[in-house]
Every structure is written in C-alpha cells, then in structure tokens.
Amino acid sequence: MADSPHADVRITVNVVYLARLREAFGRGDERIALAARSDVAARSDVAALLDDLRRRGEPWSRELAPGRAYRVAVNHEVVGNDATLHDGDEIALLPPVTGG
C-alpha cells in the first residue's frame, strides 16, 4: 500500500525541565514521541508538545497553563509556541530566574 499523507508519523524529542519545573514534575528530562505533520517533512511544533504535556493532568496542566511564567528553548534558542520541532531536538522548559 502506498504511503498515505495521513500516515502516523512520529518524531522524538528530548525535553529538559529546569528549576521549579524539575521539582514539580519529579524529573529533569524525558524523551517524548510526538505525532508529526507529514506534509513536507516529519515535524511538529511547541504548541503541540505543550498541549500533550498539559493533557497529563496535574501538575502539568497547572505549571504549563497559558499565562503561567515559563519559557521554551529549542536547541538552546528561546522560541515561541509556533516554533517547529524536528526529530532529535532538545526542548528546555524553564521558568524565569531571579537573582540577587
């Protein structure tokens, strides 16, 4: 059977949780498989990753709620929710850091 444009294509990313998020989630990192858009190349976006994480329930839905203070970096570059993710990317979720 020929490949369908709607085939179940997945990418795997490494997600790193920093500071309060590491403590809230009880882990520093994990590998996550995401459904990918199969239109030009296997890829997804930050918004889809965040939606998947929020669907886990508490504490994910609380800590990653819209309007909650945190940033997302893909391969060490801070990005917005529309940033494209590719297989093998490293995504860091980091809350704002205060210092003195």
C-alpha positions as CSV (number, residue, x, y, z in Angstrom):
1,M,0.0,0.0,0.0
2,A,1.4,3.4,-0.9
3,D,2.3,5.9,1.8
4,S,-0.7,8.0,2.9
5,P,-0.4,11.7,3.5
6,H,-2.2,10.9,6.8
7,A,0.2,8.2,7.9
8,D,1.1,8.1,11.6
9,V,4.4,9.9,11.5
10,R,6.2,10.5,14.8
11,I,9.2,12.4,16.0
12,T,11.1,12.0,19.2
13,V,12.4,15.0,21.2
14,N,14.3,15.3,24.4
15,V,12.5,17.6,26.9
16,V,14.5,19.1,29.8
17,Y,12.8,20.6,32.8
18,L,14.6,23.2,34.8
19,A,14.3,24.8,38.3
20,R,10.8,24.7,39.7
21,L,9.5,22.6,36.8
22,R,12.0,19.9,37.6
23,E,10.8,19.8,41.1
24,A,7.1,19.9,40.2
25,F,7.3,17.1,37.6
26,G,9.7,15.0,39.6
27,R,12.2,14.6,36.7
28,G,14.9,16.5,35.0
29,D,14.3,15.2,31.5
30,E,12.5,12.7,29.3
31,R,12.2,11.6,25.7
32,I,8.8,12.2,24.2
33,A,7.3,10.9,20.9
34,L,5.0,13.4,19.2
35,A,2.6,13.0,16.3
36,A,4.2,14.9,13.4
37,R,2.7,16.7,10.4
38,S,3.6,14.6,7.4
39,D,3.4,17.4,4.9
40,V,6.9,18.2,3.7
41,A,8.9,16.6,6.5
42,A,8.3,15.0,9.9
43,R,7.9,17.9,12.2
44,S,5.6,19.2,15.0
45,D,5.6,22.5,17.0
46,V,6.0,23.7,20.5
47,A,2.2,24.3,21.0
48,A,1.5,20.6,20.2
49,L,4.1,19.5,22.7
50,L,2.7,21.8,25.4
51,D,-0.8,20.5,24.7
52,D,0.3,16.9,25.1
53,L,2.1,17.7,28.4
54,R,-1.0,19.6,29.8
55,R,-3.2,16.6,29.0
56,R,-1.3,14.6,31.6
57,G,-3.2,16.5,34.3
58,E,-1.7,17.9,37.5
59,P,0.9,19.2,38.0
60,W,1.5,19.5,34.2
61,S,-1.7,21.4,33.5
62,R,-1.1,23.9,36.3
63,E,2.6,24.5,35.7
64,L,2.2,24.9,31.9
65,A,-1.1,26.7,31.9
66,P,-1.4,29.6,29.4
67,G,-0.3,32.8,31.2
68,R,2.0,30.9,33.6
69,A,5.6,32.2,33.6
70,Y,8.0,29.9,31.7
71,R,10.0,30.0,28.5
72,V,10.7,27.4,25.9
73,A,14.1,26.9,24.2
74,V,14.7,24.6,21.3
75,N,18.3,23.6,20.8
76,H,19.4,26.5,23.2
77,E,17.4,29.2,21.5
78,V,14.3,30.8,23.1
79,V,11.3,30.4,20.8
80,G,7.6,30.9,20.7
81,N,4.8,28.3,20.6
82,D,4.7,28.3,16.8
83,A,8.3,27.1,16.6
84,T,8.7,24.0,14.5
85,L,10.2,20.9,16.2
86,H,12.2,18.2,14.4
87,D,13.2,14.7,15.3
88,G,16.1,14.8,17.8
89,D,15.5,18.4,19.0
90,E,16.2,19.3,22.6
91,I,13.4,21.4,24.2
92,A,14.1,23.1,27.5
93,L,11.2,24.4,29.7
94,L,12.5,27.0,32.0
95,P,10.8,29.3,34.5
96,P,12.1,32.8,34.9
97,V,15.1,33.1,37.1
98,T,15.5,35.7,39.8
99,G,18.7,36.5,41.4
100,G,20.2,38.9,43.8
